[in-house]
Amino acid sequence: MENLFILHLFSQQFQYDDAKIVGTRDSLLKLRNALNKLLRNDAAKEEVLGFFVVDGEGFNLKIEKVSNDEALNLPSLPYTETSTVSSDESFDKSINNVLASMVGRFQSELFATDEKNLEKYWHFRWNNNTSVELNTYEFTEMLEIYNRNCRKWEEHHNGISCVVERVRDKYLMPKIHEFLAALRTTLTDPSVVSSNSIDR
């Protein structure tokens, strides 16, 4: 898979919890480049980057540079010293609002995409350096994500009538044909079969 910009941000639920940033190499490089750009330009105040979470939904990450004085006046973080029912409910509500906002932005971008450009939501590429089984697994996962995105687009633009058949014939079948062609090539190439057998 190429340029799969998956990034997960795990914030602190309570004081002294660890915060984590987990992402693909491409995503971390993209994040690093944005940070370098902010640090090298004194006049720059923010960078906005687009990423995806693992289920295919997209979101924007805003990075803001502030002064020491501004940092001291940042809003409080969404955790408290003690775990109470009310604080948990408030935290859950905040998370739900963030997730709803992320989903809304991704859907807006998806619905604004031309049909011919839906290809950008397809993230599978056959990898000759791994096994047939792993390629099949990755293909199945990416096909399901692509199916969901294309179905949302079709329902929004062309209605729900026969949407399953439309998505199957227009978007999924071409990808399945490409996968089968790559599979046949791999199985008839002795050098690739031998290499993949070692991987297994």
BELGI-V519378 format. One record per pair of residues at least 6 apart in sequence whose C-alpha atoms are under 8 Angstrom apart, sorted by the first residue. I is the first residue (numbers start at 1). J is the second residue. If there is no record, write none. Layout:
I_J ; I_J
This chain:
1_123 ; 1_124 ; 1_125 ; 1_126 ; 1_127 ; 2_123 ; 2_124 ; 2_125 ; 3_26 ; 3_27 ; 4_24 ; 4_26 ; 4_27 ; 4_123 ; 5_23 ; 5_24 ; 5_26 ; 5_27 ; 5_51 ; 5_52 ; 6_23 ; 6_24 ; 6_27 ; 6_51 ; 6_52 ; 6_53 ; 6_54 ; 7_21 ; 7_22 ; 7_23 ; 7_24 ; 7_27 ; 7_28 ; 7_51 ; 7_52 ; 7_53 ; 7_54 ; 8_21 ; 8_22 ; 8_23 ; 8_53 ; 9_19 ; 9_20 ; 9_21 ; 9_22 ; 10_19 ; 10_20 ; 10_21 ; 11_18 ; 11_19 ; 11_20 ; 12_18 ; 12_19 ; 12_78 ; 12_79 ; 13_78 ; 13_79 ; 14_79 ; 14_80 ; 14_81 ; 14_83 ; 15_79 ; 15_80 ; 15_81 ; 27_51 ; 31_49 ; 34_47 ; 35_63 ; 38_44 ; 38_45 ; 38_46 ; 38_47 ; 38_65 ; 44_65 ; 45_64 ; 45_65 ; 45_66 ; 46_62 ; 46_63 ; 46_64 ; 46_65 ; 47_62 ; 47_63 ; 47_64 ; 48_60 ; 48_61 ; 48_62 ; 48_63 ; 49_60 ; 49_61 ; 49_62 ; 50_58 ; 50_59 ; 50_60 ; 50_61 ; 51_58 ; 51_59 ; 51_60 ; 51_61 ; 52_58 ; 52_59 ; 53_59 ; 55_145 ; 56_145 ; 57_102 ; 57_103 ; 57_106 ; 58_102 ; 58_103 ; 58_105 ; 58_106 ; 59_102 ; 59_103 ; 59_105 ; 59_106 ; 60_102 ; 78_91 ; 79_87 ; 79_91 ; 80_87 ; 110_149 ; 110_153 ; 111_153 ; 111_156 ; 111_157 ; 118_150 ; 121_146 ; 121_149 ; 122_142 ; 122_143 ; 122_146 ; 123_142 ; 124_138 ; 124_139 ; 124_142 ; 126_135 ; 126_179 ; 126_182 ; 127_135 ; 128_186 ; 128_192 ; 128_196 ; 129_195 ; 129_196 ; 130_196 ; 130_199 ; 131_196 ; 131_197 ; 131_199 ; 131_200 ; 132_183 ; 132_196 ; 139_179 ; 143_172 ; 143_175 ; 146_172 ; 147_167 ; 147_171 ; 147_172 ; 150_167 ; 150_171 ; 151_163 ; 151_164 ; 151_167 ; 154_160 ; 154_163 ; 154_167 ; 155_163 ; 186_192 ; 186_193 ; 187_193
